[in-house]
Amino acid sequence: MRFPSLARLLAVALFTLLSSLPAHAEPKSFRVCWSIFAGWMPWGYAADQGIVKKWADKYGIQIQVEEVPDYVNSIERYAAGEFAACSMTNMDALTIPAAAGVDSTALIIGDFSDGADGLLLRGKDLKLRDLKGKTVLLVENSVSHYLLSRALDWALLKESDVTILGASDKDIVQRFLAGEGDAVITWNPLLSSIRQQAEVSQVFSSRHIPGEIIDLTVINSQVLAENPELGKALTGAWFETQRLMGLRNPTGDAARARMAAAAGTTAEDFDLQLKTLRSFYAPRYALRFASAAKLPDLMQQVVDFADAHKLLGDAGEGLDHLGIRFDDGSVLGDSTRVMLRFDNTYMRQAAEGAL
């Protein structure tokens, strides 16, 4: 008679033990956003083709990749905490999240603009000097505004020599084609679309200022510190997709054709757009650029523009209360309040095959 009682006691004990164990935890989930641009199309492709999921599964997490139609709005939503990471340029990383006090890390350097951002004047056979007195349609305080500033430097003009007409990237093409503005500054594929549909002269582009407009995937620094597996998964997915995009064979052609379709253009035009980028198809190339001694000088150019336009504070204090840290530990500005970090850790792991 003792054995049934013992079995019942063991069953009760086992039930009690199992009941006390924590329920199976759901994997951590993160949201990442991007907007339409030739250099950021790999994010949409990587999500659609399961590459992001493969890398997320490897690290036991979930990653939701979302396209946001309005570029500036995507960064604002990232800065507000809606997304863990977002695609943006180096200037916008400084003037939106960092300037707002959101500590952010440049996780991945995907490319730099080498003609993907351009200044178009309405009409044929015009030169940069013809910019004087013109009305320029652009997204204010964005990288397009920065390009205008650099173009004016080249033309020995001042910003007061032109009139700026603000637009969003969602409506800038339609507005220019409808007759607004004597000039327009934007990026691909919008730039390419305007050139195909209007009689214009391209008088300046990012090719004149190589390396100054850098396309990044930026991540919240605290999120990265608490979840290094997210940094590994994103970096792994990115460079796997970059490798595919760079292949000059049927596999690469098919990948680029899918990205072109998602961007609303042809495969031929998309390949032309890619030629206006200095893309880093392998992590070692991205790492080499990120480690270059000139990166602080390039960022100082951006700081000077941002400060002149009161994008780092109304008092024009520059980096008095804001710091930019580079991978070697050097800091531009306030080392006690670093809000933008260039950290090569994950690109280095990718280059070493350690992800």
Order of alpha helices (4+ residues) and beta strands (2+ residues): alpha-beta-alpha-alpha-beta-alpha-beta-alpha-beta-beta-beta-alpha-beta-alpha-beta-alpha-beta-beta-alpha-alpha-alpha-alpha-beta-alpha-alpha-beta-beta-beta-alpha
